Amino acid sequence: MSNTNAGNGKVQIIIYVILGLLLSFFVAWIVWKGVKGKVMKKKQLKLDKIKNNEIRELYYDYISSFHEIIKYALKEVDNFEPSIGEVKMQLIKDGANNLILKLLNRKDFASSFIGKAEYDKFIENCELLGSTNCNIWRKKINPTLEFFEDEYNKIPASTHKDEYIELVSKSVKEQYYGQN
């Protein structure tokens, strides 16, 4: 009889261990369900912050690009000499329009800025810049020029900014008249 009691004792211990494991798994599952939302929300906030920082850097790059195009186009307009100049006004206007349209048609422009309220003014000014000939920018859309100048001045100083501006400036000079 003691052999049977010992066998029953082992079976009971095994049953209690299995029930204990099942109960602990159930409790862990309930705790995970309660905490999961907070963990996922925190993870999503981190990802959103990273994405927003990347978009902010891209915004700075676009502002720098537009600023360099504006600066170069206005310099060309100021240096334009009717009838005796080497460059025709139409070529100056086309150069600015083509470079601006290149920027506006990039995939990352639409996916990063369109539909985001904080970039509505930026998009509006980009569209004005692209739809207005550079020879009348100062007369017709001077607030847009001021917007790009102000935003450019807000870009924090960094080696990336300096390197990017140097690269964009070179690119604008090379591509303005369709040489590349």
N, C-alpha and C positions, 0 to 999 in steps of 0.2 A: 504494500500500500504506500509506503514512503516513496517508492520508485514512481508511482503514479502521481503523487503530490509534487515530486520534484519535476516531473515532466510537465505538469500543469503550471507550475511556477515559471518554468522557462517559456512556455507558450504565452503566459500572461505578460511576462516581461517583454517578449517580442511584440505582442499586441500593443502594449503601452508605449513602446519605443516607436512603433509605426504610427500610432495615433498621435504621439507627441510630435513626430516629424511632420505629419499631415497638418496638425494644428499650427506648428511654427511656419510651415509654408503658407498656410492660409492667412495667418497674421502678417507675414512678410508681404504677401500679395496685397492685402488691404492697405498696409502702410505705403507700399509702392504706388498704389492707385491714388492715394492722398497726396503724395509728394511729387509724383510724376509731372503733374501740371506745372508746379512751381519750377522744377528742374528744367523742363522743356521751355518754359517761358524765359527763364534766365539764359538758357542757351540761345534762344531766338534773339533776345535782346543783344547778346554779345555779337551774334552774326549780323544783326541790323546795324550795330555800331561800326563794325568793320566795313560793311558795305557802304554806309554813309560816309565814312572817311575816304574810301576809294572814290566815291562819286565826287566828294569835295575836292580831292586832288585832280580828278578829271576836269572838274569845273574850273579850277585854277589854270589848268593847261589850256582849256578852251579860251578863257579870258585872255591869257597871254598871247594865244594865236590871233585872236581877233584884234587885240591891241597892236600887234606887230603889223598886221595887214592894214589897219587904219593908219598907223604911222607912216608906212611906206606909201600907201595910196595918196595920202594928203601931201606928202613930200613930192610925189610925182605931179600932182595937180598944181602945187605951188611952183614947181620948176617948168611947167608947161609953157611953151612959147608958141602962140598961134602962127601958123604959116611957115615960120622959120625953124621950129623945133624938129628934132629927129623923130619924136614920138607923137602920134596922133592922139587926140583926146579919146576917141573911141577905143583905142588900144589900152589906154589907162583905165577906162571904165570897165572894159571887158576883163582886164587882169584882176581887178578888185572883185568883181562879181564872180568870176570863176573860182577864185580862192575861197571866197565866203561860201559859195555853194558846195564846194568840196567838203568844207567843215560841217555844213548843215546836213549833208547827205550821208555822213558817216553813221554806221549802225549804232555805235556807242552813244551818239548824240541823242537819238530818239529813245533808246532804252534807258538812258540815265536821267534825262531831264524832262521829257514830255510826260505830263500827267502828275508831276510833283509840284505842289503849290509853291514851294519855296523858290522854284526856278522859273515861275511864270514870267516875271519881269525880264529875266535873262533871255528867255525864248522870244518874247515880244520884241526886245531890242535886236536880237539876232535877225529876226524876220524883217524888221525895218531896215537894218543894215544891208541885207541881201536884196531887198526890193527897191532900194534907192541908189541911183548912180553916185559914185564917189565925188564927182565934181560939184554936187549940191548937198553933200552931207552937212556941211557947216550951216547952210541956210535952212534946210528942211528938217534935219534930225539932230541938231546940236545936243539936245538932252541925251540922245542915245550915245553920242560920242563921249559926253560927260559921264554917263553910266559906266562905259567900258574903262574910262580913265580912273574913275573912283574905285571900281572893282579891282582893277589892276594894282592900284596902290594899296589895297587891303590884303593882297597876297603876302603871306609871311616870307621873309627872306630865307632862302635856303640854297644849297648847292644845286638841288634839282631845278629850282626856279632859274638860276643863272644859266645852267647847262641847257635847259629847255628853251629859254629865250634865245640863246645863241644859235641853237639848232633851228628854231622857227624863223629867226631873222634871216639866216642863210637860205633856208628853204623858200621863203617868200621872195627873196631877191632872185633866186634861180627860176622859180615857177611863175612869177608875176606875168611875164610876157610869153608864157607858154613854151619856154625853152626846154622844159623837162616835163 
